[in-house]
């Protein structure tokens, strides 16, 4: 009887742990899906504001993972990780700020991308 009770308790513990793991995995997947949908919406806004796929792929994603509210340990913020005032504005303001910054500092968006690729910062 003791063996049966111990085996039943162990089986119940394993089953409960399995349900817990499944709940955690489901929660994690839901979070990932929400973040992906959010990033997709930000991307659409970014493109509508004049951003390019190349700017998104080569500067935005490495700098902020597409999170307009990202802040790093040095205090740089936004899609382009800047300390400029446009780093905290709307996605449209941040996009336009990034484009202006790229043109003013590097001469073009393409040159800014090339600099970012060579130096891992911009």
N, C-alpha and C positions, 0 to 999 in steps of 0.2 A: 504494500500500500504506500509506504514511504517513497519507494522508487517511482511509482505512478504519479504521486503528488509532485515530486521534484521534476519529473519529466514534463508534466502538465504546466507547471510554473515556468520552466525554461522555455517551452514552446510558446506560452503566452507572452513571455518577455521578448522573444524573437519576433513574434508577429507584431507586437506593439512597436518595437523598434523599427520594423519594416514600414508600418503605417507612418511613423514619425519621419523616417527618411523620405518616404514618398511625398509627404506634406511639405517638407523642406525643399525637395526637388521641384515640386509644383510651384511653390512660392518663388523660388529662384528663377524658374522659367518664365513666370508671369512678370517678374521684375525685369528680366532681360527683354521680353517682348515690349513692355511699356517703354523702356529706355530706347529700344530700336525705333519704335513708332515716334517717340519724341524727337530723336535725332533726325529721322526722315522728315518730320515737319520743319525742323530748323533748317535742314538742307534745302527744302523747297523755298522757304523764306529767303535764305541766303542767295539762291539762284535768282529768284524774283527781284532781289535788290541789286543785281548786277554782278554777283560773285560768279566764279567759274568753277567747273569741276576740278580743274587743275589746282586752283587756289584752295579749294576744299580738301582735296586729297593730300596735297603737299604741305600745307601750312595749318589749316584748321584741325584736321584729324590728328596730326602728331602733337600739336600744341594743346588742344583742349578736348579731343575726342568728340567734337561737335556740341559741347556743352556751353551755351552762352553765359552760364553762371559759374563756370570753372574759375577757381582761384588757386594758384600754386603757393608753395611755401615762401616764395619771395614777394608775394603780393601782386603778381601779374594776374590779370583777369580777362575773362571773356573768351570769345572764339579764337582770337589771335594772340591771347596772352600778352597784354600790354598794360602799361600804367597810364596810358592816355585816357582822357575822359570818355572817349567813345567805347572803351572796353566794358563799360557798365550799361550802355544803352540797349535799345531793342536790337533784335537780330539785324534789322535793316540799318540802323545806325552803326552797329559794329561792322557790318559788311562794307558800307561806304567808307568808314574810317580805315578799315584794312586796305582797301583799294587806294585811297588817297595816300596813306602811309607808304605803301609799296611804291607808288609812283614818285612821291617826294624823296624818299630815302634811297631807292634803288634805280629809279628811272622808269620802271615798268613792273607789272605784276610778274612777268616771266623772269625778270632779273631777280626779283625778291624770292621767287621759288628756287631759282638756281643757287642763290646765297643760302637759303634754308637747307637745301639738300647738301651743300658742301660743308656747312657749319653746325647743323642741328639746332640752330636758333635763327631769329631774324630781327 
